[in-house]
């Protein structure tokens, strides 16, 4: 259990650092116009900050998968929301002043995770078969179409919609990682869940990068946090057998609400500094 919590926290730290670097890279990348453009990933991949951020993403993903095989989804996904607290503290290192409200939110995130950690049993033991994996694959197709539609929506709708779809794609990644019964290389290569992770993760990065580039980072990040925490946590409880310790249901609910709500209050710290025209030209 302790090992799982440490992996979940390591994942949050890695994702928090990655989100800052990727936000800066996405804002600096030239905008090709309306809609979701897959070439955006190629453009941001030319920037070392985005590539280094991907390295942190890989570290975070490995730690997240390890945590998912020990802890319930609602604990691990709440820890992913806590990556925003990591982002806020990192902002302090770079000279951004945190007020009493922000430090309080960081403390509340930590308190919420402590409540979740104390209330959680080990991950559920419910096994799922090919049918569940096919449903996940279908969900990826639906989310892909929804993301394309969101990219063509009005400016007011586009950013929150893209952030939410990206979050749901990240949620599919977490659920798929959870249902992998074995992490042995040969078992992974024959498990459809591995390929669902790859496609859903690619779509999540594309939609999130588009939202970061063309709208408010605060809005897109907040919606992403909601998408990647709430629904996957419910699926873990309803379909995968995740449970709290006997008598700790209310403690777990309180911890989850505190962690996610406080993380949302910190979403603005994913906002990079404005890009100067000469910096944007250099990124072309």
Phi and psi in degrees as GROMACS dihedral restraints (atoms count N, CA, C in turn):
[ dihedral_restraints ]
;  ai    aj    ak    al  type     phi  dphi    fc
    3     4     5     6     1   -62.3    20    10
    4     5     6     7     1   -41.1    20    10
    6     7     8     9     1   -60.2    20    10
    7     8     9    10     1   -41.9    20    10
    9    10    11    12     1   -63.2    20    10
   10    11    12    13     1   -41.6    20    10
   12    13    14    15     1   -64.5    20    10
   13    14    15    16     1   -40.0    20    10
   15    16    17    18     1   -63.4    20    10
   16    17    18    19     1   -40.6    20    10
   18    19    20    21     1   -65.6    20    10
   19    20    21    22     1   -40.8    20    10
   21    22    23    24     1   -62.7    20    10
   22    23    24    25     1   -41.1    20    10
   24    25    26    27     1   -69.4    20    10
   25    26    27    28     1   -39.3    20    10
   27    28    29    30     1   -60.8    20    10
   28    29    30    31     1   -40.9    20    10
   30    31    32    33     1   -61.0    20    10
   31    32    33    34     1   -43.5    20    10
   33    34    35    36     1   -62.4    20    10
   34    35    36    37     1   -41.8    20    10
   36    37    38    39     1   -63.2    20    10
   37    38    39    40     1   -46.5    20    10
   39    40    41    42     1   -63.5    20    10
   40    41    42    43     1   -45.2    20    10
   42    43    44    45     1   -65.6    20    10
   43    44    45    46     1   -35.7    20    10
   45    46    47    48     1   -63.6    20    10
   46    47    48    49     1   -44.6    20    10
   48    49    50    51     1   -66.1    20    10
   49    50    51    52     1   -41.6    20    10
   51    52    53    54     1   -62.0    20    10
   52    53    54    55     1   -39.7    20    10
   54    55    56    57     1   -64.0    20    10
   55    56    57    58     1   -37.3    20    10
   57    58    59    60     1   -64.6    20    10
   58    59    60    61     1   -46.9    20    10
   60    61    62    63     1   -65.4    20    10
   61    62    63    64     1   -38.9    20    10
   63    64    65    66     1   -73.1    20    10
   64    65    66    67     1   -33.1    20    10
   66    67    68    69     1   -63.6    20    10
   67    68    69    70     1   -43.8    20    10
   69    70    71    72     1   -62.1    20    10
   70    71    72    73     1   -44.7    20    10
   72    73    74    75     1   -64.5    20    10
   73    74    75    76     1   -41.2    20    10
   75    76    77    78     1   -66.2    20    10
   76    77    78    79     1   -39.0    20    10
   78    79    80    81     1   -67.7    20    10
   79    80    81    82     1   -30.7    20    10
   81    82    83    84     1   -81.2    20    10
   82    83    84    85     1   -19.9    20    10
   84    85    86    87     1   -71.6    20    10
   85    86    87    88     1   142.9    20    10
   87    88    89    90     1   -65.0    20    10
   88    89    90    91     1   140.7    20    10
   90    91    92    93     1   -89.7    20    10
   91    92    93    94     1   126.1    20    10
   93    94    95    96     1   -88.5    20    10
   94    95    96    97     1    -3.4    20    10
   96    97    98    99     1   125.4    20    10
   97    98    99   100     1  -160.9    20    10
   99   100   101   102     1   -75.2    20    10
  100   101   102   103     1   162.0    20    10
  102   103   104   105     1    82.6    20    10
  103   104   105   106     1   175.5    20    10
  105   106   107   108     1   -88.3    20    10
  106   107   108   109     1   119.9    20    10
  108   109   110   111     1  -112.0    20    10
  109   110   111   112     1   109.7    20    10
  111   112   113   114     1   -57.6    20    10
  112   113   114   115     1   -22.5    20    10
  114   115   116   117     1   -68.5    20    10
  115   116   117   118     1   -13.8    20    10
  117   118   119   120     1   -59.3    20    10
  118   119   120   121     1   -39.3    20    10
  120   121   122   123     1   -62.9    20    10
  121   122   123   124     1   -36.8    20    10
  123   124   125   126     1   -66.5    20    10
  124   125   126   127     1   -37.1    20    10
  126   127   128   129     1   -69.4    20    10
  127   128   129   130     1   -43.6    20    10
  129   130   131   132     1   -73.0    20    10
  130   131   132   133     1   -24.5    20    10
  132   133   134   135     1   -69.2    20    10
  133   134   135   136     1   -11.4    20    10
  135   136   137   138     1   -80.8    20    10
  136   137   138   139     1    -7.7    20    10
  138   139   140   141     1  -102.9    20    10
  139   140   141   142     1   130.3    20    10
  141   142   143   144     1   -63.5    20    10
  142   143   144   145     1   -29.5    20    10
  144   145   146   147     1   -65.8    20    10
  145   146   147   148     1   -39.5    20    10
  147   148   149   150     1   -68.8    20    10
  148   149   150   151     1   -41.0    20    10
  150   151   152   153     1   -64.2    20    10
  151   152   153   154     1   -43.4    20    10
  153   154   155   156     1   -64.3    20    10
  154   155   156   157     1   -37.7    20    10
  156   157   158   159     1   -61.0    20    10
  157   158   159   160     1   -38.2    20    10
  159   160   161   162     1   -62.7    20    10
  160   161   162   163     1   -36.6    20    10
  162   163   164   165     1   -60.5    20    10
  163   164   165   166     1   -43.4    20    10
  165   166   167   168     1   -65.5    20    10
  166   167   168   169     1   -35.3    20    10
  168   169   170   171     1   -61.4    20    10
  169   170   171   172     1   -42.6    20    10
  171   172   173   174     1   -61.8    20    10
  172   173   174   175     1   -45.6    20    10
  174   175   176   177     1   -59.5    20    10
  175   176   177   178     1   -44.8    20    10
  177   178   179   180     1   -63.4    20    10
  178   179   180   181     1   -38.3    20    10
  180   181   182   183     1   -66.9    20    10
  181   182   183   184     1   -43.4    20    10
  183   184   185   186     1   -61.5    20    10
  184   185   186   187     1   -44.3    20    10
  186   187   188   189     1   -65.5    20    10
  187   188   189   190     1   -36.7    20    10
  189   190   191   192     1   -64.7    20    10
  190   191   192   193     1   -44.5    20    10
  192   193   194   195     1   -62.3    20    10
  193   194   195   196     1   -42.0    20    10
  195   196   197   198     1   -60.8    20    10
  196   197   198   199     1   -41.8    20    10
  198   199   200   201     1   -66.8    20    10
  199   200   201   202     1   -37.1    20    10
  201   202   203   204     1   -65.7    20    10
  202   203   204   205     1   -21.0    20    10
  204   205   206   207     1   -91.1    20    10
  205   206   207   208     1     7.4    20    10
  207   208   209   210     1  -126.8    20    10
  208   209   210   211     1   -37.4    20    10
  210   211   212   213     1  -115.0    20    10
  211   212   213   214     1   158.4    20    10
  213   214   215   216     1   -64.9    20    10
  214   215   216   217     1   156.0    20    10
  216   217   218   219     1   -58.3    20    10
  217   218   219   220     1   -37.2    20    10
  219   220   221   222     1   -67.2    20    10
  220   221   222   223     1   -26.3    20    10
  222   223   224   225     1   -77.1    20    10
  223   224   225   226     1   -47.6    20    10
  225   226   227   228     1   -65.3    20    10
  226   227   228   229     1   -42.0    20    10
  228   229   230   231     1   -71.3    20    10
  229   230   231   232     1   -32.9    20    10
  231   232   233   234     1   -64.7    20    10
  232   233   234   235     1   -35.3    20    10
  234   235   236   237     1   -64.6    20    10
  235   236   237   238     1   -34.1    20    10
  237   238   239   240     1   -64.9    20    10
  238   239   240   241     1   -37.4    20    10
  240   241   242   243     1   -62.6    20    10
  241   242   243   244     1   -32.6    20    10
  243   244   245   246     1   -67.3    20    10
  244   245   246   247     1   -10.0    20    10
  246   247   248   249     1   -60.0    20    10
  247   248   249   250     1   -23.8    20    10
  249   250   251   252     1   -68.7    20    10
  250   251   252   253     1   -30.6    20    10
  252   253   254   255     1   -66.3    20    10
  253   254   255   256     1   -37.9    20    10
  255   256   257   258     1   -62.6    20    10
  256   257   258   259     1   -42.5    20    10
  258   259   260   261     1   -61.1    20    10
  259   260   261   262     1   -41.0    20    10
  261   262   263   264     1   -65.2    20    10
  262   263   264   265     1   -42.9    20    10
  264   265   266   267     1   -66.3    20    10
  265   266   267   268     1   -39.0    20    10
  267   268   269   270     1   -61.8    20    10
  268   269   270   271     1   -37.5    20    10
  270   271   272   273     1   -61.1    20    10
  271   272   273   274     1   -35.2    20    10
  273   274   275   276     1   -63.8    20    10
  274   275   276   277     1   -38.4    20    10
  276   277   278   279     1   -61.8    20    10
  277   278   279   280     1   -35.1    20    10
  279   280   281   282     1   -89.3    20    10
  280   281   282   283     1    13.8    20    10
  282   283   284   285     1    97.6    20    10
  283   284   285   286     1     4.9    20    10
  285   286   287   288     1   -85.2    20    10
  286   287   288   289     1   124.7    20    10
  288   289   290   291     1   -79.2    20    10
  289   290   291   292     1   129.9    20    10
  291   292   293   294     1   -98.0    20    10
  292   293   294   295     1   131.3    20    10
  294   295   296   297     1   -86.0    20    10
  295   296   297   298     1  -179.2    20    10
  297   298   299   300     1   -60.9    20    10
  298   299   300   301     1   -35.5    20    10
  300   301   302   303     1   -62.9    20    10
  301   302   303   304     1   -43.5    20    10
  303   304   305   306     1   -69.6    20    10
  304   305   306   307     1   -42.3    20    10
  306   307   308   309     1   -63.9    20    10
  307   308   309   310     1   -36.3    20    10
  309   310   311   312     1   -63.2    20    10
  310   311   312   313     1   -41.5    20    10
  312   313   314   315     1   -63.3    20    10
  313   314   315   316     1   -41.0    20    10
  315   316   317   318     1   -60.1    20    10
  316   317   318   319     1   -43.9    20    10
  318   319   320   321     1   -64.6    20    10
  319   320   321   322     1   -38.4    20    10
  321   322   323   324     1   -67.1    20    10
  322   323   324   325     1   -39.5    20    10
  324   325   326   327     1   -56.9    20    10
  325   326   327   328     1   -47.7    20    10
  327   328   329   330     1   -62.9    20    10
  328   329   330   331     1   -40.8    20    10
  330   331   332   333     1   -64.4    20    10
  331   332   333   334     1   -41.7    20    10
  333   334   335   336     1   -61.6    20    10
  334   335   336   337     1   -42.6    20    10
  336   337   338   339     1   -66.3    20    10
  337   338   339   340     1   -35.2    20    10
  339   340   341   342     1   -64.2    20    10
  340   341   342   343     1   -41.7    20    10
  342   343   344   345     1   -63.7    20    10
  343   344   345   346     1   -42.9    20    10
  345   346   347   348     1   -63.0    20    10
  346   347   348   349     1   -44.3    20    10
  348   349   350   351     1   -62.4    20    10
  349   350   351   352     1   -37.8    20    10
  351   352   353   354     1   -75.4    20    10
  352   353   354   355     1   -19.7    20    10
  354   355   356   357     1   -99.3    20    10
  355   356   357   358     1   -11.1    20    10
  357   358   359   360     1   -84.1    20    10
  358   359   360   361     1   139.9    20    10
  360   361   362   363     1   -85.3    20    10
  361   362   363   364     1  -178.6    20    10
  363   364   365   366     1   -69.4    20    10
  364   365   366   367     1   169.9    20    10
  366   367   368   369     1   -61.1    20    10
  367   368   369   370     1   152.7    20    10
  369   370   371   372     1   -62.7    20    10
  370   371   372   373     1   156.8    20    10
  372   373   374   375     1  -104.7    20    10
  373   374   375   376     1     5.5    20    10
  375   376   377   378     1   -65.0    20    10
  376   377   378   379     1   126.5    20    10
  378   379   380   381     1   -93.5    20    10
  379   380   381   382     1   143.6    20    10
  381   382   383   384     1  -121.5    20    10
  382   383   384   385     1   154.1    20    10
  384   385   386   387     1  -110.9    20    10
  385   386   387   388     1  -157.9    20    10
  387   388   389   390     1   -63.7    20    10
  388   389   390   391     1   -35.5    20    10
  390   391   392   393     1   -58.6    20    10
  391   392   393   394     1   -43.6    20    10
  393   394   395   396     1   -63.6    20    10
  394   395   396   397     1   -39.9    20    10
  396   397   398   399     1   -66.3    20    10
  397   398   399   400     1   -36.1    20    10
  399   400   401   402     1   -66.9    20    10
  400   401   402   403     1   -35.8    20    10
  402   403   404   405     1   -63.8    20    10
  403   404   405   406     1   -41.5    20    10
  405   406   407   408     1   -61.9    20    10
  406   407   408   409     1   -41.8    20    10
  408   409   410   411     1   -62.8    20    10
  409   410   411   412     1   -41.5    20    10
  411   412   413   414     1   -62.9    20    10
  412   413   414   415     1   -38.0    20    10
  414   415   416   417     1   -63.5    20    10
  415   416   417   418     1   -36.6    20    10
  417   418   419   420     1   -63.3    20    10
  418   419   420   421     1   -41.7    20    10
  420   421   422   423     1   -62.2    20    10
  421   422   423   424     1   -46.6    20    10
  423   424   425   426     1   -61.8    20    10
  424   425   426   427     1   -43.4    20    10
  426   427   428   429     1   -67.0    20    10
  427   428   429   430     1   -35.0    20    10
  429   430   431   432     1   -61.4    20    10
  430   431   432   433     1   -45.4    20    10
  432   433   434   435     1   -65.8    20    10
  433   434   435   436     1   -39.1    20    10
  435   436   437   438     1   -64.6    20    10
  436   437   438   439     1   -38.5    20    10
  438   439   440   441     1   -65.5    20    10
  439   440   441   442     1   -40.7    20    10
  441   442   443   444     1   -62.9    20    10
  442   443   444   445     1   -42.8    20    10
  444   445   446   447     1   -64.8    20    10
  445   446   447   448     1   -40.1    20    10
  447   448   449   450     1   -63.6    20    10
  448   449   450   451     1   -35.8    20    10
  450   451   452   453     1   -65.5    20    10
  451   452   453   454     1   -21.4    20    10
  453   454   455   456     1  -100.2    20    10
  454   455   456   457     1     2.3    20    10
  456   457   458   459     1   -76.0    20    10
  457   458   459   460     1   174.1    20    10
  459   460   461   462     1   -64.1    20    10
  460   461   462   463     1   159.6    20    10
  462   463   464   465     1   -58.3    20    10
  463   464   465   466     1   -35.5    20    10
  465   466   467   468     1   -65.9    20    10
  466   467   468   469     1   -35.8    20    10
  468   469   470   471     1   -90.9    20    10
  469   470   471   472     1   -31.4    20    10
  471   472   473   474     1   -58.1    20    10
  472   473   474   475     1   -51.0    20    10
  474   475   476   477     1   -64.3    20    10
  475   476   477   478     1   -52.1    20    10
  477   478   479   480     1   -63.5    20    10
  478   479   480   481     1   -34.5    20    10
  480   481   482   483     1   -67.6    20    10
  481   482   483   484     1   -44.2    20    10
  483   484   485   486     1   -63.9    20    10
  484   485   486   487     1   -40.2    20    10
  486   487   488   489     1   -62.2    20    10
  487   488   489   490     1   -42.9    20    10
  489   490   491   492     1   -65.6    20    10
  490   491   492   493     1   -44.8    20    10
  492   493   494   495     1   -63.5    20    10
  493   494   495   496     1   -40.6    20    10
  495   496   497   498     1   -60.3    20    10
  496   497   498   499     1   -43.0    20    10
  498   499   500   501     1   -62.7    20    10
  499   500   501   502     1   -41.3    20    10
  501   502   503   504     1   -64.8    20    10
  502   503   504   505     1   -36.7    20    10
  504   505   506   507     1   -64.1    20    10
  505   506   507   508     1   -41.9    20    10
  507   508   509   510     1   -62.7    20    10
  508   509   510   511     1   -34.4    20    10
  510   511   512   513     1   -64.0    20    10
  511   512   513   514     1   -40.1    20    10
  513   514   515   516     1   -61.8    20    10
  514   515   516   517     1   -38.4    20    10
  516   517   518   519     1   -59.0    20    10
  517   518   519   520     1   -45.3    20    10
  519   520   521   522     1   -65.1    20    10
  520   521   522   523     1   -44.1    20    10
  522   523   524   525     1   -64.4    20    10
  523   524   525   526     1   -42.2    20    10
  525   526   527   528     1   -63.7    20    10
  526   527   528   529     1   -42.2    20    10
  528   529   530   531     1   -63.0    20    10
  529   530   531   532     1   -34.5    20    10
  531   532   533   534     1   -68.2    20    10
  532   533   534   535     1   -37.5    20    10
  534   535   536   537     1   -84.1    20    10
  535   536   537   538     1    -3.4    20    10
  537   538   539   540     1   -68.5    20    10
  538   539   540   541     1   114.0    20    10
  540   541   542   543     1   -72.7    20    10
  541   542   543   544     1   -22.8    20    10
  543   544   545   546     1  -142.5    20    10
  544   545   546   547     1   142.7    20    10
  546   547   548   549     1  -102.6    20    10
  547   548   549   550     1    11.5    20    10
  549   550   551   552     1   -66.8    20    10
  550   551   552   553     1   138.1    20    10
  552   553   554   555     1   -52.8    20    10
  553   554   555   556     1   -45.4    20    10
  555   556   557   558     1   -66.5    20    10
  556   557   558   559     1   -37.3    20    10
  558   559   560   561     1   -67.6    20    10
  559   560   561   562     1   -39.4    20    10
  561   562   563   564     1   -63.5    20    10
  562   563   564   565     1   -41.7    20    10
  564   565   566   567     1   -65.5    20    10
  565   566   567   568     1   -22.7    20    10
  567   568   569   570     1  -100.9    20    10
  568   569   570   571     1     4.6    20    10
  570   571   572   573     1  -100.8    20    10
  571   572   573   574     1   119.7    20    10
  573   574   575   576     1   -56.7    20    10
  574   575   576   577     1   -25.0    20    10
  576   577   578   579     1   -60.7    20    10
  577   578   579   580     1   -32.1    20    10
  579   580   581   582     1   -61.8    20    10
  580   581   582   583     1   -42.8    20    10
  582   583   584   585     1   -74.8    20    10
  583   584   585   586     1   -30.0    20    10
  585   586   587   588     1   -64.5    20    10
  586   587   588   589     1   -41.6    20    10
  588   589   590   591     1   -58.3    20    10
  589   590   591   592     1   -45.1    20    10
  591   592   593   594     1   -63.1    20    10
  592   593   594   595     1   -47.2    20    10
  594   595   596   597     1   -70.4    20    10
  595   596   597   598     1   -46.7    20    10
  597   598   599   600     1   -63.2    20    10
  598   599   600   601     1   -39.1    20    10
  600   601   602   603     1   -65.9    20    10
  601   602   603   604     1   -40.2    20    10
  603   604   605   606     1   -63.7    20    10
  604   605   606   607     1   -43.5    20    10
  606   607   608   609     1   -64.2    20    10
  607   608   609   610     1   -40.6    20    10
  609   610   611   612     1   -60.6    20    10
  610   611   612   613     1   -45.3    20    10
  612   613   614   615     1   -64.9    20    10
  613   614   615   616     1   -39.5    20    10
  615   616   617   618     1   -64.5    20    10
  616   617   618   619     1   -48.7    20    10
  618   619   620   621     1   -68.0    20    10
  619   620   621   622     1   -38.4    20    10
  621   622   623   624     1   -68.9    20    10
  622   623   624   625     1   -41.7    20    10
  624   625   626   627     1   -62.2    20    10
  625   626   627   628     1   -38.9    20    10
  627   628   629   630     1   -65.1    20    10
  628   629   630   631     1   -42.7    20    10
  630   631   632   633     1   -63.6    20    10
  631   632   633   634     1   -41.2    20    10
  633   634   635   636     1   -64.2    20    10
  634   635   636   637     1   -38.4    20    10
  636   637   638   639     1   -72.7    20    10
  637   638   639   640     1   -38.3    20    10
  639   640   641   642     1  -108.6    20    10
  640   641   642   643     1     5.1    20    10
  642   643   644   645     1  -154.9    20    10
  643   644   645   646     1  -167.3    20    10
  645   646   647   648     1   -71.3    20    10
  646   647   648   649     1   127.6    20    10
  648   649   650   651     1   -65.2    20    10
  649   650   651   652     1   -36.2    20    10
  651   652   653   654     1   -59.3    20    10
  652   653   654   655     1   -49.2    20    10
  654   655   656   657     1   -65.1    20    10
  655   656   657   658     1   -47.8    20    10
  657   658   659   660     1   -65.8    20    10
  658   659   660   661     1   -38.3    20    10
  660   661   662   663     1   -68.6    20    10
  661   662   663   664     1   -41.8    20    10
  663   664   665   666     1   -61.4    20    10
  664   665   666   667     1   -44.0    20    10
  666   667   668   669     1   -67.5    20    10
  667   668   669   670     1   -35.7    20    10
  669   670   671   672     1   -62.9    20    10
  670   671   672   673     1   -41.8    20    10
  672   673   674   675     1   -60.9    20    10
  673   674   675   676     1   -43.3    20    10
  675   676   677   678     1   -62.3    20    10
  676   677   678   679     1   -42.9    20    10
  678   679   680   681     1   -66.0    20    10
  679   680   681   682     1   -36.4    20    10
  681   682   683   684     1   -87.8    20    10
  682   683   684   685     1    -7.7    20    10
  684   685   686   687     1  -108.9    20    10
  685   686   687   688     1   -52.0    20    10
  687   688   689   690     1   -68.4    20    10
  688   689   690   691     1   -58.3    20    10
  690   691   692   693     1   -63.9    20    10
  691   692   693   694     1   -47.2    20    10
  693   694   695   696     1   -58.5    20    10
  694   695   696   697     1   -37.2    20    10
  696   697   698   699     1   -63.9    20    10
  697   698   699   700     1   -42.0    20    10
  699   700   701   702     1   -64.2    20    10
  700   701   702   703     1   -40.9    20    10
  702   703   704   705     1   -63.3    20    10
  703   704   705   706     1   -39.1    20    10
  705   706   707   708     1   -60.6    20    10
  706   707   708   709     1   -39.8    20    10
  708   709   710   711     1   -74.6    20    10
  709   710   711   712     1   -45.4    20    10
  711   712   713   714     1   -78.1    20    10
  712   713   714   715     1   -40.1    20    10
  714   715   716   717     1  -110.8    20    10
  715   716   717   718     1   -23.7    20    10
  717   718   719   720     1  -109.4    20    10
  718   719   720   721     1     1.0    20    10
  720   721   722   723     1    82.5    20    10
  721   722   723   724     1    17.4    20    10
  723   724   725   726     1   -66.4    20    10
  724   725   726   727     1   138.8    20    10
  726   727   728   729     1  -141.9    20    10
  727   728   729   730     1   158.4    20    10
  729   730   731   732     1   -94.0    20    10
  730   731   732   733     1   169.6    20    10
  732   733   734   735     1   -62.8    20    10
  733   734   735   736     1   149.4    20    10
  735   736   737   738     1   -53.6    20    10
  736   737   738   739     1   127.5    20    10
  738   739   740   741     1    83.6    20    10
  739   740   741   742     1     3.7    20    10
  741   742   743   744     1  -111.1    20    10
  742   743   744   745     1    18.1    20    10
  744   745   746   747     1   -61.3    20    10
  745   746   747   748     1   -48.4    20    10
  747   748   749   750     1   -65.3    20    10
  748   749   750   751     1   -34.4    20    10
  750   751   752   753     1   -64.0    20    10
  751   752   753   754     1   -43.1    20    10
  753   754   755   756     1   -64.8    20    10
  754   755   756   757     1   -43.1    20    10
  756   757   758   759     1   -61.9    20    10
  757   758   759   760     1   -45.4    20    10
  759   760   761   762     1   -62.0    20    10
  760   761   762   763     1   -42.6    20    10
  762   763   764   765     1   -63.7    20    10
  763   764   765   766     1   -42.1    20    10
  765   766   767   768     1   -64.2    20    10
  766   767   768   769     1   -47.0    20    10
  768   769   770   771     1   -63.6    20    10
  769   770   771   772     1   -43.4    20    10
  771   772   773   774     1   -62.8    20    10
  772   773   774   775     1   -46.6    20    10
  774   775   776   777     1   -63.7    20    10
  775   776   777   778     1   -46.5    20    10
  777   778   779   780     1   -71.1    20    10
  778   779   780   781     1   -43.7    20    10
  780   781   782   783     1   -62.9    20    10
  781   782   783   784     1   -45.0    20    10
  783   784   785   786     1   -66.1    20    10
  784   785   786   787     1   -35.9    20    10
  786   787   788   789     1   -63.4    20    10
  787   788   789   790     1   -40.1    20    10
  789   790   791   792     1   -61.8    20    10
  790   791   792   793     1   -34.1    20    10
  792   793   794   795     1   -67.0    20    10
  793   794   795   796     1   -17.0    20    10
  795   796   797   798     1  -101.5    20    10
  796   797   798   799     1     5.5    20    10
  798   799   800   801     1   -59.8    20    10
  799   800   801   802     1   -28.7    20    10
  801   802   803   804     1   -66.5    20    10
  802   803   804   805     1   -15.4    20    10
  804   805   806   807     1   -78.8    20    10
  805   806   807   808     1    -0.9    20    10
  807   808   809   810     1   -84.2    20    10
  808   809   810   811     1    -3.8    20    10
  810   811   812   813     1   -77.2    20    10
  811   812   813   814     1   116.7    20    10
  813   814   815   816     1   -76.3    20    10
  814   815   816   817     1   164.4    20    10
  816   817   818   819     1   -66.5    20    10
  817   818   819   820     1   151.3    20    10
  819   820   821   822     1   -55.4    20    10
  820   821   822   823     1   141.8    20    10
  822   823   824   825     1   -87.6    20    10
  823   824   825   826     1   126.0    20    10
  825   826   827   828     1   -70.7    20    10
  826   827   828   829     1   149.8    20    10
  828   829   830   831     1   -54.6    20    10
  829   830   831   832     1   -39.8    20    10
  831   832   833   834     1   -69.0    20    10
  832   833   834   835     1   -30.9    20    10
  834   835   836   837     1   -67.9    20    10
  835   836   837   838     1   -40.5    20    10
  837   838   839   840     1   -66.9    20    10
  838   839   840   841     1   -37.6    20    10
  840   841   842   843     1   -65.1    20    10
  841   842   843   844     1   -35.6    20    10
  843   844   845   846     1   -67.9    20    10
  844   845   846   847     1   -24.2    20    10
  846   847   848   849     1   -80.8    20    10
  847   848   849   850     1    -9.5    20    10
